[in-house]
Amino acid sequence: MNLDAYRTRVAVTGGAGFIGSNLLLYLVPLYSEYLFVNIDCLTYAANLANLSSIESRDNYRFEKVDVRNAAELTACFDKYRINAVIHLAAETHVDRSIDGPAEFIQTNIVGTFNLLERAVSVAKENPGFRFHHVSTDEVYGSLGETGTFSEQSPFGPNSPYAASKAAADHLVRSYHKTYGLNTVTTNCSNNFGSLQFPEKLIPLMIRNATERQPLPVFGDGLNVRDWLYVEDHCRAIDVVFHKGEAGRTYNVGGGNEVTNIDLVESICRIMDQMLDGDRHEELIRFVEDRPGHDRRYAIDSSRIRDELGWLPKYSFEAALRATVEWYLDNDTWLESCISGDYRKYYERMYADRLSGEK
Ligand SMILES: NC(=O)c1ccc[n+]([C@@H]2O[C@H](COP(=O)([O-])OP(=O)(O)OC[C@H]3O[C@@H](n4cnc5c(N)ncnc54)[C@H](O)[C@@H]3O)[C@@H](O)[C@H]2O)c1
């Protein structure tokens, strides 16, 4: 391929996962002058079929590369003369990080380190080399009844997942301060939308409700999350990647604080309207709380709004309804996610949760 036809050649890591797929579906058609190289080692959370509508585009390539493997990364960066990174590849499920943190350390910390090393090396010849690190609000820990996380909030990660992301955020910061790498970091709240692996709350509840299986809700269900529709997150990444100030971090949130129980009840109500049969709320079961479960997250997004002009476009209610509809229309996609070995994990996790029913 003629690499010179593309002035920006972006490695998007984790592009076969939930946010990565949505991001590539958004960016690839929008920026035909950029080459997008999807770097993903295809863990259980990946699904290349998500990208079928863009896979034959000239400005898109997929490479099965593990960010834990520095040699594979070097070969891939050389092959495409990569001059920008949007880094999403990660182990992402908090419950799995409690069961087995080792992979989280390797992928989220060592993988980020490998990418930063590669970026610094390439940036010597490409001084503008942009490194966008996609991170989470979970690095800040938990809030009480009031207040929000700003970019000045101290880090206080409570799960191995959050700690591994916080470590990666610190590494990114240090590569800017020490080596002058052109970095930006986005710390985003909980995303929802299509193509999310059904171990996460919203698709898990929709799938179980369609099967008329119990809907396990941790603790008293009053933990609060600030939900953001994934397309709004993709637009935020686009804005920060292009306009964010080097070395700066940007919090991204939807301003939609909802308790877990309210969210599950809303999903049930939407499903009652869309499907015939008994009320779905009857399936809700309160189960033993997750260890170290953060009580409340809320994001102050004023920096990205005021400095870069980003605003969420979708209302929570409309986006939730569209999301439920998408999973109901794509039940074969949902089932394909939990086929094979993953089904055993999924069934064990699910049985474990219900065994702690209160
Ligand atoms: N989902 C959310 O609500 C949310 C919120 C804020 C930030 N984030 C961050 O956004 C990013 C993407 O999250 P997601 O929900 O799409 O995750 P996901 O679990 O759906 O996808 C992760 C992707 O990374 C790939 N991957 C994992 N380990 C890899 C490795 N060693 N080498 C190469 N690829 C690897 C997987 O194959 C998968 O395609 C993560 O960095 C996450 O921390 C997620």
The ligand as a Tripos MOL2 file, in Angstrom:
@<TRIPOS>MOLECULE
LIG
   44    48     1     0     0
SMALL
NO_CHARGES

@<TRIPOS>ATOM
      1 N1        -16.2390    0.5760   28.9390 N.am      1 LIG1
      2 C1        -16.2170    1.6710   29.6850 C.2       1 LIG1
      3 O1        -17.2370    2.0480   30.2760 O.2       1 LIG1
      4 C2        -14.9580    2.4960   29.7830 C.ar      1 LIG1
      5 C3        -15.0240    3.7380   30.4220 C.ar      1 LIG1
      6 C4        -13.8710    4.5240   30.4790 C.ar      1 LIG1
      7 C5        -12.6940    4.0590   29.9150 C.ar      1 LIG1
      8 N2        -12.6570    2.8510   29.3180 N.ar      1 LIG1
      9 C6        -11.3850    2.4150   28.7180 C.3       1 LIG1
     10 O2        -11.5980    2.3180   27.3200 O.3       1 LIG1
     11 C7        -10.7930    1.2820   26.7750 C.3       1 LIG1
     12 C8        -11.6740    0.3200   25.9940 C.3       1 LIG1
     13 O3        -12.6600   -0.2210   26.8580 O.3       1 LIG1
     14 P1        -13.7460   -1.2710   26.3180 P.3       1 LIG1
     15 O4        -14.8850   -1.2160   27.2530 O.co2     1 LIG1
     16 O5        -13.9620   -1.0650   24.8690 O.co2     1 LIG1
     17 O6        -12.9550   -2.6440   26.5320 O.3       1 LIG1
     18 P2        -13.2210   -4.0870   25.9340 P.3       1 LIG1
     19 O7        -12.8820   -5.0430   27.0280 O.co2     1 LIG1
     20 O8        -14.5470   -4.1800   25.2820 O.co2     1 LIG1
     21 O9        -12.1280   -4.2190   24.7590 O.3       1 LIG1
     22 C9        -10.7600   -4.2700   25.0100 C.3       1 LIG1
     23 C10       -10.0490   -4.6320   23.7210 C.3       1 LIG1
     24 O10        -8.6250   -4.6470   24.0020 O.3       1 LIG1
     25 C11        -8.0740   -5.8170   23.4120 C.3       1 LIG1
     26 N3         -6.8970   -6.2310   24.1820 N.ar      1 LIG1
     27 C12        -6.8820   -6.6740   25.4750 C.ar      1 LIG1
     28 N4         -5.6330   -7.0180   25.8210 N.ar      1 LIG1
     29 C13        -4.8470   -6.7670   24.7410 C.ar      1 LIG1
     30 C14        -3.4630   -6.9220   24.4850 C.ar      1 LIG1
     31 N5         -2.6330   -7.4190   25.4160 N.pl3     1 LIG1
     32 N6         -2.9770   -6.5700   23.2700 N.ar      1 LIG1
     33 C15        -3.8200   -6.0860   22.3080 C.ar      1 LIG1
     34 N7         -5.1380   -5.9480   22.4880 N.ar      1 LIG1
     35 C16        -5.6540   -6.2770   23.6900 C.ar      1 LIG1
     36 C17        -9.1850   -6.8560   23.4940 C.3       1 LIG1
     37 O11        -8.9670   -7.9120   22.5680 O.3       1 LIG1
     38 C18       -10.4140   -6.0150   23.1930 C.3       1 LIG1
     39 O12       -10.6560   -5.9550   21.8080 O.3       1 LIG1
     40 C19       -10.0720    0.6210   27.9520 C.3       1 LIG1
     41 O13        -8.7800    1.1460   28.0200 O.3       1 LIG1
     42 C20       -10.8910    1.0510   29.1580 C.3       1 LIG1
     43 O14       -10.0920    1.1240   30.3220 O.3       1 LIG1
     44 C21       -13.7540    2.0560   29.2430 C.ar      1 LIG1
@<TRIPOS>BOND
     1     1     2 1
     2     2     3 2
     3     2     4 1
     4     4     5 ar
     5     4    44 ar
     6     5     6 ar
     7     6     7 ar
     8     7     8 ar
     9     8     9 1
    10     8    44 ar
    11     9    10 1
    12     9    42 1
    13    10    11 1
    14    11    12 1
    15    11    40 1
    16    12    13 1
    17    13    14 1
    18    14    15 2
    19    14    16 1
    20    14    17 1
    21    17    18 1
    22    18    19 2
    23    18    20 1
    24    18    21 1
    25    21    22 1
    26    22    23 1
    27    23    24 1
    28    23    38 1
    29    24    25 1
    30    25    26 1
    31    25    36 1
    32    26    27 ar
    33    26    35 ar
    34    27    28 ar
    35    28    29 ar
    36    29    30 ar
    37    29    35 ar
    38    30    31 1
    39    30    32 ar
    40    32    33 ar
    41    33    34 ar
    42    34    35 ar
    43    36    37 1
    44    36    38 1
    45    38    39 1
    46    40    41 1
    47    40    42 1
    48    42    43 1
@<TRIPOS>SUBSTRUCTURE
     1 LIG1         1 GROUP 0 **** ****
